[in-house]
């Protein structure tokens, strides 16, 4: 499983720039980033090279953030591969809170990153032959 930094930010001009500037000053490399918005606030999810350092830097700047465990599954770049993963999870009654797609920097394969509350999800997927990645 991977550590993901999740944070809340105001949905204002420059909000994302503030985050990336903080991480740049702390010498943090962003591997993947997802930003969702609502009317007033946004949720930003990041996988970075130094999660603990990122958390400290973001909190020092007054941002609310936390680290979460997420699962990252390497995928074949073929139609239906993600559907197979989701079907297996659904058949096992495993609920997904959210997901996004990134890529493995080593081999440029797509990677699905997702959060679930089911603690055995990683073991379940490995048992079905899926390759989990531990770092980007």
RARA-V515827 format. One line per field, one symbol per residue. burial: b if it has 16 or more other C-alpha atoms within 10 Angstrom, else e. A space follows every 50 residues. Layout:
burial=???
This chain:
burial=ebbbbbbbbbbeeeebeebbebbeeeebebebbeeeeeeeebbbbbbbbb beebbebbeeeebebbbeebbbbbbeeeeeebeebeeebeeeebeeeeee bbbbeeeeebbbbbbbeeeebbeebeeeeeebbeeb
